[in-house]
Amino acid sequence: MRASKMKIRLFLDYEREEEWVNLMAKKGWNLTSFGLVFYSFKKGEPGEFIYRNEMISGIGSKEDSKEYIRFLQSSGIELVRVFFNWAYFRKKAAEGPFELYSDTTSRLAYLNRVFYLFLTVFFINLFIGIINSTLLNSGNLAGINDFVGGVNIGCAIILLFPLIKIMKKRRHLKHQLDIFCD
């Protein structure tokens, strides 16, 4: 039996990604590294760890992010890896449930960070797609510009799905805050 393996997956839904990583951990495959579309696992005890992913940008400065990671590590939470703005953390399952955000206000702040990242990438793709499909649609490169514009607009449309899902969650959390604050 192999002691490690690599899987290739593309997730736009960070929650489904986290569920999949935890399912792999229940089967005894512990996450050791990850990137945009690849995940490396090492064979271990089934259900040994619980994993959480988090977008750590927007916390503040780089030093704030490092301090936040040190705080989590002092709480017995291990950093698996940081890739661009995303990090995976894990904790021994035997130590009990593991949540990074335990209150509604902090969950809402986190969802806002994720929402604005996706929204920014959505508008960048939409803008580049429109520019390539309309303004740069003349001369020898018209076909290439149409193709690139179509890919960007397609990416923008695909990004609408996680944006809508996050918007619904934000609305639900805001509603919860309104109920408990009044």
BAMAR-322672 format. One line per 2 residues: number of its first residue (from 1); their letters; for each residue x, y, z of C-alpha. Coordinates in Angstrom, 1 decimal. Layout:
! residues N
NUM> A> X,Y,Z | ... $
! end
This chain:
! residues 182
1> MR> 0.0,0.0,0.0 | 1.2,3.5,-0.8 $
3> AS> 2.1,5.8,2.1 | 1.2,8.9,0.2 $
5> KM> -0.9,10.0,-2.8 | -1.8,13.1,-4.8 $
7> KI> -5.3,14.0,-6.0 | -6.3,16.6,-8.6 $
9> RL> -9.5,18.4,-7.9 | -10.9,21.9,-8.7 $
11> FL> -13.2,23.4,-6.1 | -15.0,26.8,-6.3 $
13> DY> -16.9,26.0,-3.1 | -14.5,26.2,-0.2 $
15> ER> -17.0,24.4,2.1 | -17.3,21.4,-0.2 $
17> EE> -13.5,21.3,-0.5 | -13.2,21.2,3.3 $
19> EW> -15.8,18.4,3.5 | -13.8,16.4,0.9 $
21> VN> -10.5,16.9,2.8 | -12.2,15.7,6.0 $
23> LM> -13.7,12.7,4.2 | -10.2,11.8,3.0 $
25> AK> -9.0,12.2,6.6 | -11.8,9.8,7.8 $
27> KG> -10.4,7.3,5.4 | -7.0,7.7,6.8 $
29> WN> -5.5,10.1,4.3 | -4.1,13.2,6.0 $
31> LT> -3.5,16.4,4.0 | 0.1,17.4,3.8 $
33> SF> 0.0,20.0,1.0 | -2.3,21.7,-1.4 $
35> GL> -2.3,24.1,-4.3 | -4.8,25.4,-6.8 $
37> VF> -5.9,22.0,-8.1 | -3.7,19.4,-6.3 $
39> YS> -3.8,17.9,-2.9 | -1.2,15.7,-1.3 $
41> FK> -2.0,13.2,1.3 | -0.1,10.9,3.6 $
43> KG> -1.5,7.6,5.0 | -2.3,7.8,8.7 $
45> EP> -4.9,6.8,11.2 | -8.5,7.1,10.0 $
47> GE> -10.2,10.0,11.6 | -7.1,11.2,13.3 $
49> FI> -7.5,14.9,12.3 | -10.2,17.4,11.6 $
51> YR> -9.4,20.0,8.9 | -10.5,23.6,8.4 $
53> NE> -9.6,25.9,5.5 | -9.6,29.6,5.8 $
55> MI> -8.9,32.6,3.7 | -6.4,34.5,5.9 $
57> SG> -6.0,37.6,3.8 | -8.0,40.5,5.0 $
59> IG> -7.0,39.8,8.6 | -4.7,42.8,8.5 $
61> SK> -1.0,43.1,7.8 | 1.2,40.1,7.1 $
63> ED> 2.4,40.3,10.7 | -1.3,40.2,11.9 $
65> SK> -1.7,37.0,9.9 | 1.5,35.5,11.4 $
67> EY> 0.3,36.4,14.9 | -3.1,34.8,14.2 $
69> IR> -1.4,31.6,13.0 | 0.8,31.6,16.1 $
71> FL> -2.3,32.1,18.3 | -4.0,29.1,16.6 $
73> QS> -0.9,27.0,17.0 | -0.8,27.8,20.8 $
75> SG> -4.3,26.5,20.9 | -3.1,23.1,19.6 $
77> IE> -4.1,23.8,16.0 | -1.5,22.8,13.4 $
79> LV> -0.9,24.8,10.2 | -0.8,22.4,7.3 $
81> RV> 0.1,24.9,4.6 | -0.6,28.4,3.3 $
83> FF> -1.2,28.8,-0.5 | -1.7,32.4,-1.6 $
85> NW> -4.5,33.6,0.7 | -5.8,30.2,1.7 $
87> AY> -4.6,28.1,4.6 | -5.4,24.6,5.9 $
89> FR> -5.4,23.9,9.6 | -5.9,20.7,11.5 $
91> KK> -6.4,19.5,15.0 | -6.5,16.0,16.5 $
93> AA> -10.1,14.7,16.4 | -9.7,13.2,19.9 $
95> EG> -9.5,16.8,21.3 | -13.1,17.5,20.3 $
97> PF> -14.8,19.7,17.7 | -12.8,22.2,15.9 $
99> EL> -14.2,25.5,14.6 | -12.3,28.6,13.6 $
101> YS> -15.3,30.8,14.0 | -17.6,30.2,16.9 $
103> DT> -19.7,33.3,16.9 | -22.0,34.8,14.3 $
105> TS> -20.1,38.1,14.1 | -16.8,36.5,13.3 $
107> RL> -18.4,34.1,10.8 | -20.0,37.1,9.0 $
109> AY> -16.7,38.9,8.9 | -15.0,35.9,7.4 $
111> LN> -17.8,35.5,4.8 | -17.4,39.1,3.9 $
113> RV> -13.7,38.6,3.2 | -14.4,35.6,1.0 $
115> FY> -17.3,37.4,-0.7 | -15.2,40.4,-1.6 $
117> LF> -12.4,38.2,-3.0 | -14.8,36.3,-5.2 $
119> LT> -16.5,39.6,-6.2 | -13.2,41.2,-7.2 $
121> VF> -12.2,38.2,-9.3 | -15.7,38.2,-10.9 $
123> FI> -15.4,41.9,-11.9 | -11.8,41.5,-13.2 $
125> NL> -12.9,38.6,-15.4 | -16.0,40.4,-16.6 $
127> FI> -14.1,43.6,-17.4 | -11.3,41.8,-19.3 $
129> GI> -13.9,39.7,-21.1 | -15.9,42.7,-22.3 $
131> IN> -12.7,44.6,-23.3 | -11.4,41.6,-25.3 $
133> ST> -14.8,40.9,-26.9 | -15.7,44.4,-27.9 $
135> LL> -12.9,47.0,-27.8 | -10.1,44.8,-29.0 $
137> NS> -12.2,43.0,-31.6 | -10.4,44.3,-34.7 $
139> GN> -7.3,43.5,-36.7 | -5.4,40.2,-36.9 $
141> LA> -6.0,39.2,-33.3 | -9.8,39.5,-33.3 $
143> GI> -10.3,35.7,-33.1 | -7.9,35.3,-30.2 $
145> ND> -9.4,38.3,-28.4 | -12.9,36.8,-28.9 $
147> FV> -11.7,33.5,-27.4 | -9.9,35.1,-24.4 $
149> GG> -13.0,37.4,-23.9 | -15.3,34.4,-24.0 $
151> VN> -13.1,32.5,-21.5 | -13.1,35.5,-19.1 $
153> IG> -16.8,36.0,-19.4 | -17.3,32.2,-18.8 $
155> CA> -15.1,32.4,-15.7 | -17.2,35.4,-14.5 $
157> II> -20.4,33.4,-15.0 | -19.0,30.4,-13.1 $
159> LL> -18.0,32.7,-10.2 | -21.6,33.8,-9.9 $
161> FP> -22.5,30.4,-8.3 | -20.3,30.7,-5.3 $
163> LI> -21.0,34.4,-5.0 | -24.8,33.7,-4.8 $
165> KI> -24.2,31.0,-2.3 | -22.1,33.3,-0.1 $
167> MK> -24.6,36.1,-0.5 | -27.4,33.8,0.9 $
169> KR> -25.2,32.8,3.8 | -24.3,36.4,4.6 $
171> RH> -28.0,37.4,4.5 | -28.9,34.5,6.8 $
173> LK> -26.1,35.5,9.3 | -27.1,39.2,9.2 $
175> HQ> -30.7,38.1,9.9 | -29.5,36.0,12.9 $
177> LD> -27.6,39.1,14.2 | -30.7,41.3,13.8 $
179> IF> -32.8,38.8,15.8 | -30.4,38.4,18.7 $
181> CD> -29.4,42.1,18.8 | -32.9,43.5,19.0 $
! end
